[in-house]
Amino acid sequence: MVRPAYRSRSRRRVYKRTPGGKTVVHYEKRKPSQPVCAICGRPLGGVPRGRPVELRKMAKTEKRPERPYGGYICASCLRTLYKYAVSKL
């Protein structure tokens, strides 16, 4: 019987093959949801899904795009904002 903490579905089950040929179950924490655009709500490209422990090991440039509002607003919404700002000039 597994530990009571592993009986819930808050951890995902990953089936691994051992060198001896047996299949064992490993329990891993689930990944967080995909980051979404603050305006339209679409998933952001170039932003990884990961727990803070995993993201801490990544470089700053791997965590979000190198553009204004990168990791916060998607490219199409940013283009719309630029067009709006230019039309206001």
C-alpha positions as CSV (number, residue, x, y, z in Angstrom):
1,M,0.0,0.0,0.0
2,V,1.3,3.5,-0.8
3,R,1.6,6.3,1.7
4,P,-1.6,8.1,2.4
5,A,-0.2,11.3,0.9
6,Y,0.2,9.6,-2.4
7,R,-3.4,8.2,-2.6
8,S,-4.8,11.5,-3.8
9,R,-4.6,12.8,-7.4
10,S,-2.7,15.9,-6.4
11,R,0.5,14.1,-7.5
12,R,0.6,12.6,-10.9
13,R,1.6,8.9,-11.5
14,V,4.6,8.3,-13.7
15,Y,5.3,4.7,-14.7
16,K,9.0,3.9,-14.9
17,R,10.7,0.7,-16.1
18,T,13.5,-0.5,-13.9
19,P,16.6,-2.3,-15.4
20,G,15.2,-5.5,-14.0
21,G,12.1,-5.3,-16.2
22,K,9.6,-4.3,-13.5
23,T,7.3,-1.3,-13.9
24,V,7.2,0.9,-10.8
25,V,5.1,4.0,-10.1
26,H,6.8,7.3,-9.2
27,Y,4.7,10.1,-7.9
28,E,5.6,13.6,-9.1
29,K,4.1,17.0,-8.4
30,R,2.0,18.3,-11.2
31,K,3.1,21.3,-13.3
32,P,1.4,24.6,-12.8
33,S,-1.0,26.0,-15.4
34,Q,0.3,27.7,-18.5
35,P,0.9,31.5,-18.1
36,V,-1.8,33.5,-20.0
37,C,-1.9,37.0,-21.5
38,A,-3.2,39.7,-19.2
39,I,-5.5,41.1,-21.9
40,C,-6.9,38.3,-24.0
41,G,-6.2,35.3,-21.8
42,R,-4.4,33.2,-24.5
43,P,-1.4,31.1,-23.4
44,L,1.9,33.0,-23.6
45,G,4.6,31.7,-26.0
46,G,8.1,31.5,-24.8
47,V,7.2,31.2,-21.1
48,P,7.9,27.8,-19.6
49,R,5.6,25.9,-17.3
50,G,7.3,24.9,-14.2
51,R,7.4,25.0,-10.4
52,P,9.4,27.8,-8.8
53,V,12.1,25.4,-7.9
54,E,12.6,24.5,-11.6
55,L,12.3,28.1,-12.8
56,R,15.0,29.2,-10.3
57,K,17.5,27.0,-12.0
58,M,16.8,28.7,-15.4
59,A,18.5,31.8,-16.8
60,K,16.5,35.0,-16.9
61,T,16.3,35.0,-20.7
62,E,14.8,31.4,-20.7
63,K,11.9,32.5,-18.5
64,R,10.3,35.2,-20.7
65,P,10.7,36.8,-24.1
66,E,13.1,39.7,-24.6
67,R,10.6,42.4,-25.5
68,P,8.5,45.0,-23.7
69,Y,5.8,43.3,-21.5
70,G,7.4,40.0,-22.3
71,G,5.9,37.2,-20.1
72,Y,2.9,39.4,-19.4
73,I,1.2,40.3,-22.7
74,C,1.1,38.2,-25.8
75,A,2.7,39.4,-29.1
76,S,-0.6,40.1,-30.8
77,C,-1.9,42.2,-28.0
78,L,1.3,44.1,-27.8
79,R,1.1,44.9,-31.5
80,T,-2.4,46.3,-30.9
81,L,-1.1,48.4,-28.0
82,Y,1.6,49.8,-30.3
83,K,-0.9,50.6,-33.0
84,Y,-3.1,52.4,-30.5
85,A,-0.2,54.4,-29.1
86,V,1.0,55.5,-32.6
87,S,-2.5,56.5,-33.5
88,K,-2.7,58.7,-30.4
89,L,0.4,60.7,-31.4
